[in-house]
Amino acid sequence: MIYKGSCHCGTVQFEVEAPKTIVSQDCNCSICSKSGFLHLIVPKSKFNLLQGETHLTTYTFDSAEAKHKFCKTCGIKSFYIPRSNPDGFDVNVRCLNPQPEELIIEAFDGKHWEENAHTLSHLSKEE
């Protein structure tokens, strides 16, 4: 199904194709836990930025491989290109409206990212 999503102010809007029941990851790394990001990783073909590209700014850290995209107006990171899945997008489930009818949240140990990142690689592959 197609979910709509946006940043807080609505300047950045997108669509993402995902199952009716979403399985997401709750990462305990410093950036995810501080920002409350709830992960839905999809292939690039399942993500469509509808508006707001010029209102996005990018933040990188450490390896600079992940491209964290923030709205310049409200500061919300509604999606980004993850280091674990550079061939996809990682959408913040909390930015979807309406929220999925069924949401399954799995813990992900991002504090030990190097040991666990491989468990996410399948999420951005085409089915």
RALIN-V878049 format. One record per backbone hydrogen bond with DSSP energy under -0.5 kcal/mol. NH is the residue of the N-H (numbers start at 1). CO is the residue of the C=O. E is the energy in kcal/mol with one decimal. If there is no record, write none. Layout:
NH_CO_E, NH_CO_E
This chain:
3_1_-0.6, 3_16_-3.1, 5_14_-2.4, 6_95_-1.8, 7_12_-1.8, 13_11_-0.6, 13_51_-2.1, 14_5_-2.5, 15_48_-2.4, 16_3_-2.3, 17_46_-2.8, 18_1_-2.5, 18_16_-0.6, 22_20_-0.7, 22_102_-2.3, 24_22_-0.6, 24_104_-3.2, 25_39_-1.4, 26_106_-3.0, 27_25_-0.7, 27_37_-0.5, 28_108_-1.6, 33_29_-2.4, 34_30_-1.7, 35_31_-1.6, 36_32_-1.6, 37_32_-1.3, 39_25_-2.6, 39_37_-0.6, 40_91_-1.1, 42_89_-2.8, 44_87_-1.5, 46_43_-2.0, 47_44_-1.6, 48_15_-2.6, 50_13_-2.1, 50_48_-0.7, 51_13_-1.8, 55_52_-1.7, 56_53_-1.4, 57_70_-2.6, 59_68_-2.7, 64_61_-2.9, 67_81_-2.6, 68_59_-2.1, 68_66_-0.7, 69_67_-0.5, 69_79_-1.0, 70_57_-3.0, 70_68_-0.5, 71_76_-1.9, 72_55_-3.6, 75_71_-1.8, 78_76_-0.9, 79_69_-0.6, 80_90_-1.7, 81_67_-2.0, 82_80_-0.7, 86_83_-0.6, 88_85_-1.9, 89_42_-2.5, 90_80_-3.0, 91_40_-2.8, 91_89_-0.6, 92_78_-2.7, 93_38_-3.0, 93_91_-0.8, 95_92_-2.6, 96_93_-1.7, 97_4_-2.2, 102_20_-0.8, 104_22_-3.2, 105_103_-0.6, 106_24_-3.1, 106_104_-0.6, 108_26_-2.3, 110_108_-1.7, 112_109_-0.8, 113_110_-1.2, 115_112_-0.8, 116_112_-1.1, 116_113_-0.8, 117_113_-2.6, 119_116_-1.9, 120_117_-2.2, 121_117_-0.5, 121_118_-0.6, 123_120_-2.1, 124_121_-0.8, 125_122_-1.3
